[in-house]
Amino acid sequence: MSELRVRFAPSPTGYLHIGGARTALFNYLLARKEQGTFVLRIEDTDVERSTQESVDAILDAMTWLGLSCDEGPIYQSDRFDLYRQKVQLLLDKGLAYRCYCSAEELDAKREVALQEGRKPKYDGSCRARNDQPDAPYVVRFKLPDPDGEVSFNDRIKGVIRVRNEELDDLIIQRTDGTPTYNFVVVIDDAEMGINLVIRGDDHINNTPRQIHLYRALGYEVPEFAHVPMILGDDKKRLSKRHGATSVMAYQEQGYLPEAMINYLVRLGWSHGDEEIFSLDELIEKFSIEAVGRSAGVFNPDKLLWLNSHYIKNGDPQRLAGLLEPFLVKKGIDFTAGPDLVAVVKGLQERSATLVQMADGASFYFAETLEFDDKTRRKFLTEDNRRLFSELKTALESCDLYDETHLEPALKSVLQKMDLKFGKVAQPLRAALTGGAPSPGIYELLEVLGKERVINRIESALNQLTAP
Ligand code: GLU
């Protein structure tokens, strides 16, 4: 174990989105690479917006991606006592104060500031107050030294410097007594020994405030690495307009977790011009230093390309297991055969997603084949009657359904009818698939097996129409 302790700290107010998953992944990879510790912390202090459903959705997505944590999930809602103690500590030290300003008063002050062209910020009017009226209050952190500045060396963005006068007295406890994000994140990161905070750069403006809080609470300040955000192809912040932003929506669309991982890591990180990385390779090669400073652009075509790569090269046995729920969803009963693994092998080359694979698998399991119009008109015609009869006889008497035995069976039909291979294979393929794309004829015959093959040829014979 190294000293490195990182964390992923999602707020359970929705599903795990692409950006969050990438942050989790970067943390996970670095922890694994450096044999550090990866902590998962659920930031649910905003009781109004946090739901168990979102917690479950986030945990499911992490499990699907394989991002296992070493500690956690730790829930902030279990730690309110600790936060209350820390609020009290700052109050006792005179580093925080109760603020009784009402929302209306604050709004009015904000209006005036905006009208006068000033940046609206709290004017500190309750700072010097000693009375404790029986009225709702928030607790604010007293920003130290208005003339000073705070700076940190971000591992991705470089040195960031902010003058204290840009900041104001942050609310650390709401009127309902619950603590706020900027306060608890500091306590937890410090108490959990996090020494590198990797998170989205939407939090970069919070970091100077948090650094002041670390110091006020007597904690060591960790290192920070703020990861640039993800944009859509129009260079606007990634949103639903650009496609699904929920990680699990991609699972439903038939993506493999390894494709998603490979895709996510390349949104901001690179290693030469390599595109394909296994998880083990990523653990070996990942570094914060190779994370770029500019935003990554979400490209659904590339994700699809990666997914087809992983489907093409995936273990058929595993893919068959992953395909099952997609078949069930389509109402396909695959239990009576043909062998699902064999079916998968025939579809891997031609399926970019598991949804496409399930579509492609339909004809194998169909009780009655649906013929598309073109196939019906082209092949299910009376002038093919003799061909189908000959095929039936030849394939019925073929005992072993493998290429070595099937090839002479088909050849006998070619010779008997003096036809070229294509003139035999095409109608046969049509009778077996209904016109759906399929693998080579021998593989198709082998996977379907004799009984299905003969049934399908018979069924074609029963449907022939005048040409
Ligand atoms: N809970 C915060 C969020 O979901 C993340 C906080 C952090 O990483 O510091 O945006």
Boltz pocket constraint, residues with backbone or C-beta under 6 A from the ligand:
constraints:
  - pocket:
      binder: B
      contacts: [[A, 9], [A, 10], [A, 11], [A, 43], [A, 185], [A, 198], [A, 199], [A, 200], [A, 203]]
      max_distance: 6.0
